[in-house]
Amino acid sequence: MASYDPLTTALALSPGPTCPNEDEGLVVGMSNRIRIQQDLTANGVIDAAGEDVTYAQSGNRIVRTDNVTNSIAVLVENVDANGFVVRYFDGSTPPVEAVPAGTPAALTQDQRACVEKVQLEIHSRIDDPYPTRPDLHSVVRSMVAIRNRSLGKF
């Protein structure tokens, strides 16, 4: 529901030049952090639980922070160092990746406005209970469409 704004008053519109007039619901786009906003209650403001959330790696965990209620939920544990990777793509065919740059590396406002798909990747590891065996590794990857941007164009 990122960028959901049924009254078109809760989120500012991107000025462009590349993707003007897109709801600015992707607030932060970094390779290890994403912050999204959406007006789930359709009251015209971002003020309820779940309407402003950040997903980020904190130590060996991936956490979801609700920036309205200041609550934190641990989603994944045993994450490798730099094991949470977020990649951003536009809606072209084939999709073109927008790469965070600068210090700290982050997408620009114009890049964020053009993002229609986000790929999340998690690398985790746990100790094998048998000391003579190698650790257990897992990689999970999923691509998610920002449906309020990508579906509205069909």
TANORHU-V545076 format. One line per field, one symbol per residue. ss: DSSP state (H for helix, E for strand, - for the rest). phi: phi as a letter, one per 20 degrees, with the letter a starting at -180 (. if undefined). psi: psi as a letter, one per 30 degrees, with the letter a starting at -180 (. if undefined). Layout:
# TANORHU-V545076
ss=???
phi=???
psi=???
This chain:
# TANORHU-V545076
ss=------------E---------E--EEEEE--EEEEE--------------EEEEEEE--EEEEEE----EEEEEE--EEEEEEEEEEE-------EE--E----E--HHHHHH--EEEEEEEEEE---------EEEEEEEEEE-HHHHHHH-
phi=.gmfbfelcedfeffnefcfmefeeeecccfcbccccaefeldncebdgnebccdbecmdcdcddefeeldcceebdmefgledcdccceefcffdeedgcncffbffgffffefcccddccdcbcfffdfedffedbcccbdceeffdfffee
psi=gkgkiffhfeklkkfafeilgkkifjekjlfgkkkllkiffhgfljglkffjkkklkjbglkljkjfefhkkkkeklhklkhgjkkkkkagljlkkkkkklajlklkleeeeffkfkkkkkkklklkkfjfflllkkkkkkkkkkjffeeffg.
